[in-house]
């Protein structure tokens, strides 16, 4: 958790910086997901997560560090807001306009009335007991990195706020130089 807080501070400074040093390259998405899952492996094991990665060798154009940070925030939230028998899924689909990665969990979800505000700086919503430890910075930073990487995020939750949480990451259909 300390490393995650340090990463958040560094990415916050990066977002606010005038110069951006992103390296856009072709990334095998499953490799990036596996690296993030390896980073969070101790926490996922401790909580008893069942993880499903339904990706083959799809590639996207992005910055490795930025994408890794964004995915890490989603996994971190899944760990923080999990319930009994936690599950985490990664799946992909291709459309004409975009490649879409969906990251979904079966945690406490977000109240539908809070959903429009989850990307706002400092917004913690009604996350129950976990609220006292929430900073409201994770999804704010994820959204900022997504914008810098020309990605868009779309969040969804069950109508009752108790049916898990999913985030769709839209990668534009562009070709990388590398």
C-alpha positions as CSV (number, residue, x, y, z in Angstrom):
1,X,0.0,0.0,0.0
2,X,2.9,2.3,0.7
3,X,4.3,1.7,-2.8
4,X,0.8,2.4,-4.3
5,X,0.7,5.7,-2.4
6,X,4.1,6.7,-3.7
7,X,3.1,5.7,-7.2
8,X,0.0,7.8,-6.9
9,X,2.0,10.9,-5.8
10,X,4.5,10.4,-8.6
11,X,1.8,10.1,-11.3
12,X,-0.1,13.1,-9.8
13,X,3.1,15.1,-10.2
14,X,3.5,13.7,-13.7
15,X,0.0,14.7,-14.7
16,X,0.5,18.2,-13.5
17,X,3.9,18.6,-15.2
18,X,4.3,20.6,-18.3
19,X,6.5,18.0,-20.0
20,X,5.2,14.5,-20.6
21,X,7.6,11.7,-21.3
22,X,5.3,9.0,-22.5
23,X,6.6,6.4,-24.9
24,X,3.9,5.2,-27.1
25,X,4.6,1.7,-28.4
26,X,2.8,-1.5,-29.3
27,X,2.0,-3.4,-26.1
28,X,0.8,-6.9,-25.8
29,X,-2.1,-6.3,-23.4
30,X,-1.9,-9.7,-21.7
31,X,1.7,-9.1,-20.8
32,X,0.9,-5.7,-19.1
33,X,-2.1,-7.3,-17.2
34,X,0.1,-10.2,-16.1
35,X,2.7,-7.8,-14.7
36,X,0.1,-5.8,-12.8
37,X,-1.4,-9.0,-11.4
38,X,2.1,-10.2,-10.3
39,X,2.6,-6.9,-8.5
40,X,-0.7,-7.4,-6.6
41,X,-0.3,-11.1,-6.2
42,X,0.2,-11.1,-2.4
43,X,-2.9,-9.0,-1.8
44,X,-5.0,-11.1,-4.3
45,X,-3.9,-14.3,-2.6
46,X,-4.5,-12.9,0.9
47,X,-8.1,-11.9,-0.1
48,X,-8.7,-15.3,-1.9
49,X,-9.3,-13.7,-5.3
50,X,-10.2,-15.9,-8.3
51,X,-8.8,-14.1,-11.3
52,X,-9.8,-14.7,-14.9
53,X,-7.8,-13.3,-17.8
54,X,-9.5,-13.8,-21.1
55,X,-6.9,-12.2,-23.4
56,X,-4.8,-13.6,-26.1
57,X,-2.0,-11.6,-27.7
58,X,-4.0,-8.5,-28.5
59,X,-1.9,-5.4,-28.9
60,X,-2.6,-1.8,-28.2
61,X,-0.8,1.5,-28.7
62,X,0.0,3.0,-25.3
63,X,2.7,4.0,-22.8
64,X,3.7,0.9,-20.7
65,X,4.1,2.8,-17.4
66,X,1.0,4.8,-17.8
67,X,-1.2,1.8,-18.7
68,X,0.3,-0.3,-15.9
69,X,-0.5,2.4,-13.4
70,X,-4.1,2.7,-14.7
71,X,-4.6,-1.1,-14.5
72,X,-3.0,-1.1,-11.1
73,X,-5.5,1.4,-9.8
74,X,-8.4,-0.8,-11.0
75,X,-6.9,-3.9,-9.4
76,X,-6.2,-2.0,-6.2
77,X,-9.8,-0.9,-6.0
78,X,-11.0,-4.4,-6.5
79,X,-8.9,-5.6,-3.6
80,X,-10.0,-2.7,-1.4
81,X,-13.7,-3.1,-2.1
82,X,-14.0,-6.9,-2.4
83,X,-16.5,-9.1,-0.5
84,X,-16.6,-12.8,0.1
85,X,-15.4,-15.0,-2.7
86,X,-13.9,-12.2,-4.7
87,X,-13.5,-12.4,-8.4
88,X,-11.7,-10.3,-11.0
89,X,-12.1,-10.6,-14.7
90,X,-10.2,-9.2,-17.7
91,X,-11.8,-9.5,-21.1
92,X,-11.3,-7.8,-24.5
93,X,-13.3,-7.0,-27.6
94,X,-12.6,-5.4,-30.9
95,X,-14.9,-3.0,-32.7
96,X,-14.3,-0.9,-35.8
97,X,-13.6,2.2,-33.7
98,X,-11.7,0.8,-30.7
99,X,-10.2,-2.0,-28.8
100,X,-12.0,-2.4,-25.5
101,X,-10.5,-3.9,-22.3
102,X,-13.0,-4.6,-19.6
103,X,-11.9,-5.0,-16.0
104,X,-14.7,-6.3,-13.8
105,X,-15.1,-7.4,-10.2
106,X,-17.8,-8.7,-7.9
107,X,-17.1,-6.3,-5.0
108,X,-19.4,-3.8,-3.3
109,X,-19.8,-1.7,-6.4
110,X,-20.6,2.0,-6.6
111,X,-24.0,3.5,-5.9
112,X,-25.5,4.6,-9.2
113,X,-26.0,8.1,-7.8
114,X,-22.2,8.3,-7.2
115,X,-21.2,7.0,-10.6
116,X,-21.0,10.4,-12.4
117,X,-18.5,11.6,-9.8
118,X,-16.0,8.8,-9.4
119,X,-13.4,10.5,-11.5
120,X,-13.5,13.7,-9.5
121,X,-10.5,14.6,-7.4
122,X,-11.0,13.5,-3.8
123,X,-14.4,11.9,-4.3
124,X,-14.9,8.9,-2.1
125,X,-18.6,8.3,-2.3
126,X,-20.4,5.9,-0.1
127,X,-17.9,3.1,0.1
128,X,-19.0,2.0,3.6
129,X,-16.3,1.0,6.1
130,X,-13.6,1.4,3.5
131,X,-14.4,5.1,3.1
132,X,-12.3,6.1,6.1
133,X,-9.2,4.8,4.2
134,X,-10.2,6.1,0.8
135,X,-8.4,9.1,-0.7
136,X,-10.6,9.6,-3.8
137,X,-7.4,9.9,-5.9
138,X,-7.1,6.4,-7.6
139,X,-9.8,6.8,-10.3
140,X,-9.1,10.6,-10.6
141,X,-5.5,9.7,-11.5
142,X,-6.6,6.8,-13.7
143,X,-8.8,9.2,-15.7
144,X,-6.0,11.7,-16.0
145,X,-3.5,9.1,-17.3
146,X,-6.2,7.8,-19.7
147,X,-6.7,11.3,-21.1
148,X,-2.9,11.7,-21.6
149,X,-2.8,8.3,-23.4
150,X,-5.8,9.2,-25.6
151,X,-7.9,6.5,-23.9
152,X,-11.3,6.8,-22.6
153,X,-12.8,5.1,-19.5
154,X,-16.4,4.0,-18.9
155,X,-17.5,2.8,-15.5
156,X,-20.5,0.7,-14.7
157,X,-22.1,-0.8,-11.6
158,X,-25.3,-2.7,-10.8
159,X,-28.4,-0.7,-10.2
160,X,-28.3,-1.4,-6.5
161,X,-24.6,-0.6,-6.1
162,X,-24.0,-4.2,-4.9
163,X,-23.4,-6.0,-8.2
164,X,-19.7,-5.3,-8.6
165,X,-17.9,-2.7,-10.6
166,X,-16.6,-2.7,-14.2
167,X,-14.4,-0.4,-16.1
168,X,-14.1,-0.4,-19.8
169,X,-10.9,1.1,-21.3
170,X,-11.3,2.2,-24.9
171,X,-8.1,2.1,-27.0
172,X,-8.5,4.0,-30.3
173,X,-7.9,1.9,-33.4
174,X,-4.6,3.5,-34.4
175,X,-1.3,2.1,-35.4
176,X,1.9,2.7,-33.4
177,X,5.2,3.6,-35.0
178,X,7.1,0.9,-33.3
